[in-house]
Amino acid sequence: MNRKHHVHVVMPVLLTALLAACGGSSTDSASSSSPSKFAGSRQLSATDATTWNSVKFGGGGYVSGLIFHPTSPHVLYARTDIGGAYRWNQKTSSWTPITDGLGFGAAESRFHGVESIAVDPTNDQLVYMATGMYTFEGNGRLYMSSDRGDHWAHVDLPFPIGGNNAGRAMGERLMVDPNLPSTLLYGSRTAGLWKSTDSGRTWAQVTSLSGATMTQDQVNAVGGSAMGVELVVYDTDIRGPHKGNKPAKDPGAATQTIYAAIAPDYASAAGLSANLYKSGNGGASWTAVSTPVSGYHIPHMARADDGMFYVVFTQGAGPGAGGPARLYKFDGSNWTLLKSEDPLNGTNFGMGGVSVSGSGATTRIALGVSNSWGNWNGQQIVQLSDDGGKTWREIEAMTPGETASGWVDDVEIDPSNPDHVMHVHGGGIIETWNASAAKPTWKGTITGIEETAAIAVATPPAGAPYLFINSSGDVGTWVDTDLTTTPTLNPGLGWSNGNSADMAWSDPLYIAGIGVINASNSAAGYWSGDGGKTWAMFASLPQGAAQNTSGESNLVVTARNKAVWAPANSVPSYTTDNGATWTPTNLPALSGVGINRGYRLAADRRNPDKVYAYNSGGAWWNQWSDTAHFWYSTDGGHTFTESAALKGMSPMVTGFGNVSLAVNPNAEGDVWLADGNAMYHSTDSGGTWTKLGNFTSLWGSGATGFVPEVQGATLVALGKAAPGASYSAAIYVVGAVNGQWGVYRSDDGGGNWTRFNDDAHQYGGIGVMAADQNSYGRIYFSGTGRGLLYTN
């Protein structure tokens, strides 16, 4: 999906206060704070959703960093690679999402990848957040909040951000000078070190270190993910001039001594001779620091109260990088080896996070050991030293409670409680509150964090014993019976992608799903005859399924034991014997166009002999070679006939992820299509069509070539009708009406539409959606990296 930039609407009073706190005014920052021409605010109407909640799964994705405020207890932020950021709520012992209102729908989805967060040590209300999913998508953004993330303003950065690129746990790349908080530094991936002297509103490259910017060829040569300047550390007490053992010098003046870690890729591109540089004059000039190993990454560097630094060197970038790796103590001149991991010694462990507390001979050091999977005697997950690194003990492996090994890429000792140690991992966050115990107790702290990436969601008919089927990346397929508890019904495939699932409408206990087992990249088809309690694998796979396992695949069920499976880039096939055999349909094969293609399938719920298929054309650049096509079947999906009527209306040629097909479960042949640009409706199984005039793409300044800035209609779902409604289903569409993106609902068959969401509930765009058949006004949908959510 094309994702270009828009500006988030921020309340004027808050914005003025924020910019005042940053040393500016609301009038001189119009480019970052004024409303977009496409955005708008309004009062909620009686038909809007009144509550928006997360469906409980719990974690499910990679938290890439934890950021404590150094002086205010319990002020803590978590950044994720694709799902935005969270703030800890001490009162509820849960995490609060703080990026659900960012931006303008799908145009903002890439800004839910958070690469770095920084707090102002002198003001615990002020927080900064650097966002952008991948560096190839363009320059990132800096978000600024004066109320701990409840509201945000932003500026566009002059360099790209890679919140979901490799090495995303490094840092923090973004740092606030504790002596002069209006000064910020940022270590970029491709363009060196950058500095702001006006609280992040404007930025300039620190050419005294290097003025080089890596070319795309140089980035491609290192695998597509440049690491660049990996972190910045100020050599001053980050707790301010009156805290700690070493008062900051010259409060109110910029910190003079600064360190910047340089990745091997940028050092090579910029002609730099070392992996660590030091400035003694606030960044005016830099000198190379001789390090005990070279050519390694420096993912983390922690400063103790006495000014001693503890520095991790790891050969890989991570997440979960293997060895060799080293931990050194550095006093500004001398290096002392504290710990090493080396494959030559029989372990391919790396080192991720490091955190310190205290000073001198009793400095506490917590070290995260990465690529050490499992839980067994002698295993290393978190190593702890209470004597400055002279001796070590393992405090997580083989201890009571939970363990989370592998991606231990950021470890933090709570500044207000050294017995409280936390670390990130591939499924969220884990912590102990008794790190000093001989066997500390660890437990996941993920309440409120929902970071699964939904690929598809399907709802059953009213009265079914479950609410929906969730097909997601990494965690697979789940049958959900309770919105407030972690689901338990699944095929048991472990680390897998669920690409699609459906149920027999007349017999919803029969469920079929498709996906891929990630460890082996092998296709999987599976079914349950009892509503998800027990599962079995299909005995065979259809043509093309084994070779094409991507999310452009989907499946529909027409009756118990009967299904149609459309693998990506393939001819769909059908089964009438529960997957024992598969027979190709007469639909044309879809050749690749540089990205994967697939048919969108939908089963008619009133007549199981009718199945519909839509080919969106593959990609916008394929519009000179192909058009979009709608096909219908009257024999259970065995043979299909194309609708000449829709083809004649020239629907948009676009990618699989930008289109949606839905059938009214209460009326035979009542089909709705979102083609990425507009909405179409047929009441005769696709024989004739009406194009709705409400939805249209937004071709603003961010449009590129034949791709709009915001696509007009990408999702459609039909659910339980409103009491007394003239149409038998409530219709929900994700798209743009009258220049405003949102979720829209119609209760009269598409005659009138009302925006269903508001500016606080945008989630960086919505990727999948289904409507409940039991409750009017309830939809289930995905935000960008935010798991599944639901409305009331």
N, C-alpha and C positions, 0 to 999 in steps of 0.2 A: 504494500500500500504506500502510495506517495505521501510523504509527511513533510510539510513545509511549515514555516514559522508563523505564529500569530502571537498577539500580545494578550496576556491575561488581564482581565479587568480587576483592578484593586480599588478598595474603598478609598475615596479621596482623602479623608481625614487620616487614615492609617498611613497612606503613601506619603503625605506631607510630613507626618511624624517620623517615618522611616528615613526619608531623605534628609530631614533635619538632623537626625541622629548620625547620619553619614556625612554631615557637613555640606549638604546641598539643599536645594529647594525643589518643590514640585514643578515649578515652571521651567527649570532648565534640564528636565529629564523626560521631555515628552516622548522621545523615541522609545523609551523603555516602559512607560507607564500609561500612556493615553490609550483609550479603548480602540480596539481594532474596528475597522469599518464593517467587519462581519460579526462582531460580538455585540452583546447587549445584555442588559439586566432588566428584570421585571418582577412583579409580585407573583407568588405562586397562585395558580387558579385552583378551583375546587377539583379539577380533574388531574392535577399533578400527583406524582408519587409523594407520599408524606414521610416515608422513612426509607433509608438506603442502608443495607447491612451486608456484611460479608458472610458468605456461606462458610461454615467452619470446616477447615481442613487442617490448618496448623502448619506454618512455615511453608515447606515445599519448594523453596528456592534458595539461591545463594545470597546471603548477606555478606557484602564485601568489606564492610568496615563499621567500627563502633567509635563514637566520638563523645567522650565525657567533657563536660565543662570542668575546668580545673579547680574551681573554688565553690561552686554551688552544688551541694549534694543532690543526687538523683536527676540532674539535668543531663540527659544522655540521648544521643541520636544514633540511629542505625541507617546505613545506606545500602541499597540493593542494586544489583546489576541491571535489572529490567523493570522492577516494580516500585520505583520511587523511594521515598524516605519515610522514616517513622520516628516518633518521639516517645520516650518512656513516660508512662503515667504512673507515678508512685502510688497514688490513691487507689487505683484499680488493679495495680500489678499487671499492667498490660501495655501493649504498644498502640499508639495512635497514629494512623496514617496522616501525613501532612502534605501530600502532593495530589490528593484526589481532585482538587479544584484547579490544578494547573492547566492553564492554556485552553485551547480551543479544539477539543475532541481529537479526532484522528490526526489532525495536523500537528498535534503536540506529542504524539506517542513516543518519539525518540528522546524527548526530554525527561522521560521516566527512567532512563539509565543515569544513575548518579555516580560520578567518578570521584568526587571529593566533597567533604563537608568541613567547614571551619566555624568555630565559635569565637566570639570576642571575649578574651579573658577578663576584661574589665566591665562587661555588660552581659549578664546571662540571658537577656532577652534577644540579643542580636545573633543571628545565625546566617551563614552563607552556604550556598549549595551550587556546585558546578555540575551541569547536566549535558547529556548527549549520549546516545546509545553506542554508535560506532563512528570512528573518525572519518570513514569514507562518505558519511551522510552530510558532511559539512560542518561548519563552525558550531560551537556549543553555546550555552547560556550560563550566566551567573544569576542565580536567584538570591534575593535578600529579604530577610524578614526581621522585623523589630518586635515580634511577639511569639518567638519560638516556633515559627512555622505555621501559625494559624492563618496568616495572610502573607502574600509574596508580591514583590515587584521584581522585574528582571532587566538585565541588559544583555545584548548580544556580544559574545566574546569574539575576538579576532583570530581564534585558533580552534581546531576541532577537539572534541572530547570523546572518550571511548569508555563509557561506563560499563559496557558489556564486551569490550575487547579483552584479550589476554592480559595478564598482569593487573587486573582491575582492583586487587586488594592492596596494591602498593600505596605508600603515602604516609601521612596525608600530603597530597600535592598542593593543596590550598592551605595557606597559613596566614593568620593575622598577627601582626607585630604587637606583642603584649605591652611594649612601651609606647607605641604610637599606633593605636588601633585603626587609624584611617589608612594605614599602609598594609597592603596585602601582597603576597607573592604567590605565583602559580607556576608549577612545573608542568609544562605541556608535553604531550607525547611527540609532537612533530616539529615544534617551532621554538624549542628552548624555554628559557625562563622569562616570565612576564611579571610586571609590577604595576600596582595601582596605588596612587597616593590620595584618592578621593573615595575611599570605602567601596571600591569595586566598580564605580561607574564608568571609568575610562582606564585603558590598559596600554602599556608600552612594553615592547620587548627589551629585555635587559641585555643589550648588545655587548656590554662589558664582559659578559660570560661568553656569549656567541650570538651572532646575528643570523645563524643558519636556520633554514627551514627544510625539512626533509621533503624530497620529491615523492610523488606517488610510486615511481619506480623503485626508489629506495625503501619505501614502506613495503611494497610488494616483495622485495628481495628478502625481507626479514619475516615473511609469512603473513603480511597484511596487518599486523598489530605492532606498531612502534611503541617503545616504552618511554623514550625521551628522557626528560628530567623527572626522576621517579619520586622524589620527595624534597621538602624544604624543612630545615630545622633552625630555629633561632637559638643562639647560645645566650639565653637569659632565662630567668625563672618565669615560666609562663603563668605563674599564679600571682604575678604583680609585684610591685616594689615593697609591699609590706608583708609578704607571705614567704614561707620557706626559709631555708638557711642561707641563701645567697641573694640578697636584695638586688633588684634590677638597677643597673647603673643609669644615671641621668633620666629619671622618669619624665616622660613627655618628649624625649628625643628618640629618634629611630634607633632600634637595636643595631649595633655595628657589626657584630660577629654572626655570620650566617653560613650554614652549610647547605649544599645542594648535591644530591646524588645523581649521577649521570649514567644512563644505561649504555651498554656497549654499542647499541645501534646508533644512538645519537652522537656518542663520542666519535664513532667512525665517520658519520656524515658531516659532523661539524669540525673535524680535525682536532678534537680535544684529546689530551694525552692521558687523562685519568678518569676514574669513575667517581671521584669525590672532589668537590671544589669548595674553597673557603674564601669568604670575604671578611675583611676586618674593618671595612669602612661603609657598611650599609649597602653593599652591592655596587659601589662605584668601580671596584676592581676585584678580580678573583685570582686565586692561586691554586694550582693543583695540589692535592693532598696525596702523599705517597701512602698507598694502602697495602696491606700484607698479601692480598690476592688481587688480581686484575682480571677484567673480562667477565666479572660476575655482576648480577643484579644486587642492589641494596634495597630490599622491599620495605624495611623499617629501620628506624634509628631513634632510640629513646634517650632522653637526657635525664639524669638523676638530679636530686636537689643540690648535690655538691658540684655539679657541672661536668661530671663524668658521663661519657656517651657509651651506649651499648648498641653495637652495629651488627646487623645480620647481613651476611653475604651468601647468596644462593645462586647456583648456576642457571637454573631455570626461572622463567618469569611467573609461573603459576597461572591459574590456581592449582594448589596442591603440587607444587614443583618438587621433584626428587633431588637427590644430592648430586654432587658434593655440595656441602654447605658449611659455613663457619659462623661462630659468634665471637666477636672481639669486644674488649673494653678499650676505650680510646680517651686519653686525657688531653687531647689537643695536639700532642706530639708523639706519644708512644702508644703502641698497640699491644694488647695482651690477649692471647688466645684463651677463651673460656670453654669452648665446646666445639666439636667438629663432627660432621657426619660425612661418610665417604663410601661409595659403592665398593671400593677396594677392601673395606673392612667388613663387607658382608651385608650392609644395609643401604638401600637406595632411598634413604630419608633425606628430605630437605628441611629448611627452616623457613617459617612464615613470619608470624608476628612476634614481637618482643615488647615487653612493658616493664617498667621499673617503679619502685617505691622506696623512699628513704634515701640514705646516703652512706658513704663510707663503707666500713667493713661489714655492716649489717644490711646493705642494700638488698632488697628483695627483687628478684628477676623472674619473670614468667616468660617462658619461651615456647612458642608453638612449633611442633614438629609436623611437617607436611609430608604427604605421600606415604604415611604410615598407617595403612588400613588394618582395621581389626582391633580386637581387645583380648590380649593374652599376656601371660607373665613375661616380663621383659620388654613389652611394648612401650613405645614412647608416643604420647599424645601431647601432653603439656608437662614440661619440665620446670621445676621450681628450685631456685637457690635463695637461701637467706643469708649468704655470706659473700655477696658480691661476685658469685660465680665460681668460688673455689670448689664447692660440692653441689651435687644436684640430686633430686629425687623426682620420681614420676608421681603426679598427683591426680591423674584421671584414669589411666588404664587399670583395670582390675580393682576398681573402687565401687562403692555402693551407688546405686542409681543408674543414670544414663551415661553413655559415652558417645562421642562424635569425632571420629578420626578422619584423616585424609586431608581435607581442605582447612587446616588450622592456620589460616593466612593472616589473621589479626587476633591478637590476644591483648586484653586490657585489664590492668589492675585498677580497681575503683580508687580514684584519688582521695575519697573520703573514708574508705574502709579497705585496707590492704588484704583482708581476708576474703574479700569479694573479687573473684576473678571470672572474667567472661571471655569467650572466644566465638568466632564465627565458624560456620561450616556450610556444606553444600545444601543443608536443609533448614538453616536458620541460625539460632544462637543457643548456646548452652552456658551454664554458670555454676559456680560453687560459692557458698557463703562461709565455708570453713576451710579455706586453703591451708591453714596451719595444722590441721588435723593430720594424723598419720594416714588416714584414708578419707580424704574429703568426699563429700556427697555432691554429685553433679545432677543437674536437671535442666531440661530444655526450657528456655524462656521465650516462647513464641506466641503467646496469646495476643491476638490482634494482628499478627503478621500473616498475611495471606499472599503468597508469591507463586502459586502454581500458574502455569501458562495454559489456559484452556484452548483446545483446538476445535472442539465441537461440544454442543450440549443438546439433549433431546428430552422432551417432556412426554409422559404417557397420557392416556385418556383419564378422565375424571374417575376417581375411585380406585386407581391402581395402588398397590401397597408401597410404592416408592414415589419420590417427587420428581427426580430427573436422573439422567445418565450423563456423567461428566467424563469426557475424553480429553486428557491433558498430556502435555509434554512431560517426560521424565517420570511422572508418577502413574501414568497409565489410565485405565478405565475404572470408574467407580459408580456404583449404584447408590444414590443418596436417599435416605429415608428420614433424616432429621437435620434441619438447617443449623442446629446449635451444637452438634457433636461431630467429631471426626468420623467419616464414613468407614465402614468395615467390609462392605460387600464389593469384591473385585475378583478378577480372574487369577490373581496371585502370580503375575508375571514379573514382579520386581521392577527393576529399572527399565521402564518401557514407555513408549509413546502410544497413547490411545488416539487414533485418527478419526474414528467415527463409530457411532453405535445407534441402534434403532430397536424398536419393539413392534410386535404384532399388535395392531390397534384393537382387534377383536379378542386378543389373548395376550395381554401385556406381560404375563409371566415369562413369555418367550422373548428373550433379548439376544441380539447378535452384535458383535463388535469386531473391529479390525484395528490393527496397529503394528508396531514393530518392537521387537526385543532389542534394546539398544546395544547390549554387550556384544551381540553377534550380528547386529544389523539384519536380522531375519524377520520376514513378514509373519504376522500371526493373525488368524481368524478364530474367534471363540464364541461360544453360545452358552446360555443358561435357560433352563426350562422352568425354573422356580423363582423368578424375580431376582436373580443375582446371588442366591444362597450357595449354589454349586455351579461349577463351570466345567466345560470340556472344550478341547480344541477342535476346529473343523478338521476333518480327515484329509482334506486336500485344499490346495490354493487354486484360484482361477489363473488363467493366462495373464502374465504381466505383473502379478502381485508380488512375486518373489524379487523381481528386479526393481520394482517401483514402490518404495515404502514411505514416501513423503506424505505430508499432511494434505496434499491435493487429492488424496484418495478418500472415497466415502462409500457408504453402504446404506441401503434401505431394506426393511423387512415388509413383505406383503402379507404373510400369514405364518403360522408356526411351520418351521422347517423350510420356509421359502424366502429367498433374499436375492437382491441384485447388488453386486460389488463392482465398483468402478475404480480400479487402481489408477494411479497417476500415469499419464502418457500411454494409456492402454485402451483396448476395447473392453467395455464392461461385460461381465458375465453373470449368469443367473444360476441358482441352484433350487431344486425342488425336493432335495433329499438331505437337507441339513448339512451341506458342505461335503457330502461324500463325492459328488461330482459337480462340475461346473461346465456350462455351455456358453460360448460367446454369443452376445447379442449381435444385431446387424448394425449397431452404431459404428460410425467411422472411428478408426484409430486416431489418436491425437499425437501428432509429432511435436517434438520439443521446439521451443522458440527462444532458447537461452535460459528460460525458467520452466519449472514443471507446470504441466497443464492437467486438468481433470474435469470430468463431468460432475455437475451438481445434480444429485438425484433427489426426488421426492415421491413418496407413495401417496396415492389417493386414499384417504381414510374411510370414505364411504363406499368405495368400490375397489377392492384389492386387486382387480384385474388391470387397473390403471396406474401407470408409473410414468413420471415425467423426468426429462433429462435436459440439462442446459449446458452448452459449451460457450463460454464467454469470449472465445477468440484467442485467449492465451496471454496477450500483453498488448499494450497500446501500439507498439511498433509492428504488430502483425496485422494491423487494419488494412494495409495495402495488399495483403495476401489472403485474408480470410475475413469473415464476418462472424457475428455471434449467431448461434443456432439453438432453437428450442425444438425438442422432440417429445412425442407422446406415444405411449403403448397402451393397448387395450387387451393384452394377453399376459398380464403379470410381469411385464418387463422382458419378454422374450424377443419381440420385434418392435421396432419403433418407426414412426412416421414423422417427418419434419413439418413444422408449422410454417408455411410460406408467409402467413400473415405477419408473424413477429419479425421474420427475416426482412420483410419489406419495410419495416419501421426503423431499420438500421439501429438496433440497440448498440450501446457502447462496447467497443472491443477493449477488454481489460483483463487483468489477472484473476485467477480463481478466487483469491482472498477478498476481492472487492465486490462479489456478487452473492446473491442469496435467493433461494427458491422456497416458497411455502405454500401449503394447501390448506384451505379452510376445512377443518375436520368435521364440520357440520353440514357441508354441502358438496355433492359430487361435482367434480370438474371445476371447482372454484380455486383458481391458481393465481398467486401473486409473485411477481418477479422484481427484484431490485438489481438493475444491471450495472451499478456503479455510478450512474449518472441520474437515472430517473426511475419511476415506479410504473409497472405495467400490470394490468388486471385482465384475466380471462375468466368467463363463466361457462365456457364450453370446452374445457380440457385443452385449451391452447389453440382452438380453431380460429378464433378471432380475439383481438386484444384492444384494450383501451389504455392509452398513455395518460397518466395523471399529470396535471400541470403544476402541482405544488412543489415537487422536488426537483432541484437543479444544482449542478455543481457550481462551485465558486471559483472563478478564474481571476484570482487576485494577483498581486505582485509576486507571490511565491510560486505561481504556476510555471512549469517547465515543459517546453515542447507541447506535447499533446496530453499532458497530465495536469488536471486541475489542482488548484491549491487545496481544496476540500471537495471530496467526491459527494455527489448529490444524494445517492441512496445506495447503501452497501448491505443492509440487513433488513429482513422482514420476518415477523413472527406473528402468529395468530393464537389468541387465548380466549378464555371465558368471556362471554359478552357481558356488557353492562346490563343491569336490571332494566327491562323495558326497552332495550335498544332496538333499533330498526334493522340492524344487521346481526347475523347469528354469531359473530365473533368480534372481539376487540382486536384491532390491527395495530401493531407497533413497528415503526420504521426508524432506522438510524440513518440520518441524512441531513440535508440542509433545506430549509423552507424560508423564503423571504430573507435570504442572506444570513441565516443563523443556523449553525449546526446544533444538533441535539437528537434526543429520542422523541419521536412524535407518535401520538395515538389518535386513532379514529374509531368512533363507535357507530358510525353510520355508513360503513362500506366504502370509506375513502372520500366522502363528500366534504367533510370538515376535519381539520387536524389541529391538535393542541400539543404544544411542547410538553413533554412528560418529565424531563429532567430540568436542572437549573445549572447555573454557572459553578456551583460548588460541587457538582456531581458530574464530572466529565471524564475522569479516569484516563486521560490521555488517549481517548478513543475507545471504541467498543469493538471487540473482535468477533465474538459469537453471541447469540441471543436465542432464547426460547421463551415461550409464554406458557403460564400455568393454565390448566384446564379446569382447576377446582376453584381458583380465587381470581376474581376480576381485579385487574390492576397489578398483578404480580408478574414480573418477568425475571428470568435468570440470565445473567450476562457476564461477560468478562471485561475487565479493564486491562490496560497494558501492564502485564506482569502482576496483576492484583487479584489473581484467583477468580473465583466466581462470586458474584454479588446478587442480591435480590431486593425487590421493592415491595412495599405494602401501600 
